[in-house]
Amino acid sequence: MSSSLIGRAWLWVSEKPKIEHLVSQGRLTRRVVDRFIAGRDLEDAVKVIKDLNGRGIGGILDYLGEGVNDPPGAEAAYDAYLAAIKRISETGIDTTVSLKLTQLGLEFDKGACIDHLRKLAAEAEAMGARLEIDIEQSRYVDDTLEVFRLMHADHPTLRLALQSYLRRTPADLETMSDLRPRIRLVKGAYSEPVDIAFYKRSEIDAQYRFLTDWLFENGTDPAIATHDGVLIDHARKLASKQPSGNKSFEIQMLYGIRRDLQEELARTGYRMRVYVPYGSAWYPYLMRRIAERPANLRFFLRALLRN
Ligand SMILES: Cc1cc2nc3c(=O)[nH]c(=O)nc-3n(C[C@H](O)[C@H](O)[C@H](O)COP(=O)(O)OP(=O)(O)OC[C@H]3O[C@@H](n4cnc5c(N)ncnc54)[C@H](O)[C@@H]3O)c2cc1C
């Protein structure tokens, strides 16, 4: 079986509630969780970001959680994000905040989700912080684009993530060209059907390059969010032709992945940000990180067997 098929199979298995129960209830070794998650509390993430800032790297705070299906859950996520925004202002750390619309209730009450987001964006602006919106499974993409457009008029600094594995993404970007949008470009982390998403690496990467070109031409301050050195080099070449050179784009990576490259890029004058997840709802995030690499899967299964 190819590694991408193993990854897809793993993502499918990991979405089964029984497996979540087994893993979350088991004494999963801390090392596996700690590698990718900053900790359970906001203060754990603040500490990690202070350390990153000390090395010339910005943060992206992410309160873990997704697929919230009741109003109290969405309220709790809203409160957690409000607390994060306030803490940024108190500590002066250099970080943005990234959230998922399904955390704020998109699945069951789009209006309430938009209200939460509007209040968070206003609060963030008042405190000098910036928000980013993660992109989730393909079934949420239409609503997410609609919410982004709605918010853009009042909050043009809002950044939206888009996925190069989705066949539709070039068309989605074209419909946003009037906004000159601020986009975080990612490959895509979910298990999607093949009529919706590419899953050959060569196709995902080719579309990533195409979309990078589009963003340098038509977007604002593109964020190239990948650990793939070849794709980062592609963006670096485009940046070298821009008047602001290295500073014309941002590179983003995940906590726990390619720390060597993160530091090297920051040292050589690139704007680098690291996505720092915290909270107790770590299971789906961790499963996606494990599915991305067969070596992680072997490490994880060994850790489970030892428990
Ligand atoms: C800042 C940021 C935000 C993101 N936000 C979203 C989002 O909103 N929605 C979404 O669908 N996806 C998001 N992702 C995840 C993204 O879609 C990919 O799943 C993830 O980045 C892995 O792909 P890659 O681009 O690094 O390329 P890959 O080709 O998967 O990896 C390139 C190299 O990076 C290293 N690497 C990659 N992943 C791992 C890992 N898990 N463990 C160890 N090494 C690894 C390996 O050296 C690998 O060879 C985000 C990623 C980043 C960096």
The ligand as a Tripos MOL2 file, in Angstrom:
@<TRIPOS>MOLECULE
LIG
   53    58     1     0     0
SMALL
NO_CHARGES

@<TRIPOS>ATOM
      1 C1          0.5180   26.8540    9.5690 C.3       1 LIG1
      2 C2         -0.3290   25.7460    9.0130 C.ar      1 LIG1
      3 C3         -1.7000   25.8300    9.0700 C.ar      1 LIG1
      4 C4         -2.4960   24.8230    8.5380 C.ar      1 LIG1
      5 N1         -3.8490   24.9860    8.4860 N.ar      1 LIG1
      6 C5         -4.5950   24.0730    7.8380 C.ar      1 LIG1
      7 C6         -5.9890   24.2890    7.6130 C.ar      1 LIG1
      8 O1         -6.5590   25.3150    7.9850 O.2       1 LIG1
      9 N2         -6.6950   23.3160    6.9570 N.ar      1 LIG1
     10 C7         -6.0940   22.1800    6.4820 C.ar      1 LIG1
     11 O2         -6.7720   21.3530    5.8460 O.2       1 LIG1
     12 N3         -4.7740   21.9500    6.7020 N.ar      1 LIG1
     13 C8         -4.0230   22.8530    7.3510 C.ar      1 LIG1
     14 N4         -2.6880   22.6280    7.5270 N.ar      1 LIG1
     15 C9         -2.1160   21.2690    7.2800 C.3       1 LIG1
     16 C10        -1.7320   21.0740    5.8270 C.3       1 LIG1
     17 O3         -2.8940   20.9680    5.0290 O.3       1 LIG1
     18 C11        -0.9050   19.7750    5.6600 C.3       1 LIG1
     19 O4         -1.6790   18.6960    6.0750 O.3       1 LIG1
     20 C12         0.4040   19.7580    6.4430 C.3       1 LIG1
     21 O5          1.0130   21.0180    6.4200 O.3       1 LIG1
     22 C13         1.4030   18.7400    5.8370 C.3       1 LIG1
     23 O6          1.6790   19.0600    4.5230 O.3       1 LIG1
     24 P1          3.0000   19.8070    3.9980 P.3       1 LIG1
     25 O7          2.5440   20.9910    3.2120 O.co2     1 LIG1
     26 O8          3.9120   20.1100    5.0900 O.co2     1 LIG1
     27 O9          3.6200   18.8270    2.9390 O.3       1 LIG1
     28 P2          4.0360   17.3060    3.0320 P.3       1 LIG1
     29 O10         4.3920   16.9290    1.6360 O.co2     1 LIG1
     30 O11         3.0160   16.4960    3.7350 O.co2     1 LIG1
     31 O12         5.3350   17.3230    3.9350 O.3       1 LIG1
     32 C14         6.5680   17.9230    3.5460 C.3       1 LIG1
     33 C15         7.6150   17.5410    4.5870 C.3       1 LIG1
     34 O13         7.2620   18.1310    5.8570 O.3       1 LIG1
     35 C16         7.5070   17.2400    6.9240 C.3       1 LIG1
     36 N5          6.1940   16.8760    7.5480 N.ar      1 LIG1
     37 C17         4.9640   17.1820    7.0700 C.ar      1 LIG1
     38 N6          4.0100   16.7480    7.9270 N.ar      1 LIG1
     39 C18         4.6660   16.1540    8.9500 C.ar      1 LIG1
     40 C19         4.2210   15.5180   10.1390 C.ar      1 LIG1
     41 N7          2.9190   15.4180   10.4540 N.pl3     1 LIG1
     42 N8          5.1520   15.0260   10.9720 N.ar      1 LIG1
     43 C20         6.4690   15.1250   10.6870 C.ar      1 LIG1
     44 N9          6.9480   15.7280    9.5760 N.ar      1 LIG1
     45 C21         6.0590   16.2320    8.7190 C.ar      1 LIG1
     46 C22         8.1750   16.0350    6.3300 C.3       1 LIG1
     47 O14         9.5620   16.2900    6.3560 O.3       1 LIG1
     48 C23         7.6730   16.0350    4.8950 C.3       1 LIG1
     49 O15         8.5410   15.3830    4.0100 O.3       1 LIG1
     50 C24        -1.8750   23.6470    8.0080 C.ar      1 LIG1
     51 C25        -0.4940   23.5730    7.9340 C.ar      1 LIG1
     52 C26         0.2840   24.5980    8.4060 C.ar      1 LIG1
     53 C27         1.7680   24.4980    8.2740 C.3       1 LIG1
@<TRIPOS>BOND
     1     1     2 1
     2     2     3 ar
     3     2    52 ar
     4     3     4 ar
     5     4     5 ar
     6     4    50 ar
     7     5     6 ar
     8     6     7 ar
     9     6    13 1
    10     7     8 2
    11     7     9 ar
    12     9    10 ar
    13    10    11 2
    14    10    12 ar
    15    12    13 ar
    16    13    14 ar
    17    14    15 1
    18    14    50 ar
    19    15    16 1
    20    16    17 1
    21    16    18 1
    22    18    19 1
    23    18    20 1
    24    20    21 1
    25    20    22 1
    26    22    23 1
    27    23    24 1
    28    24    25 2
    29    24    26 1
    30    24    27 1
    31    27    28 1
    32    28    29 2
    33    28    30 1
    34    28    31 1
    35    31    32 1
    36    32    33 1
    37    33    34 1
    38    33    48 1
    39    34    35 1
    40    35    36 1
    41    35    46 1
    42    36    37 ar
    43    36    45 ar
    44    37    38 ar
    45    38    39 ar
    46    39    40 ar
    47    39    45 ar
    48    40    41 1
    49    40    42 ar
    50    42    43 ar
    51    43    44 ar
    52    44    45 ar
    53    46    47 1
    54    46    48 1
    55    48    49 1
    56    50    51 ar
    57    51    52 ar
    58    52    53 1
@<TRIPOS>SUBSTRUCTURE
     1 LIG1         1 GROUP 0 **** ****
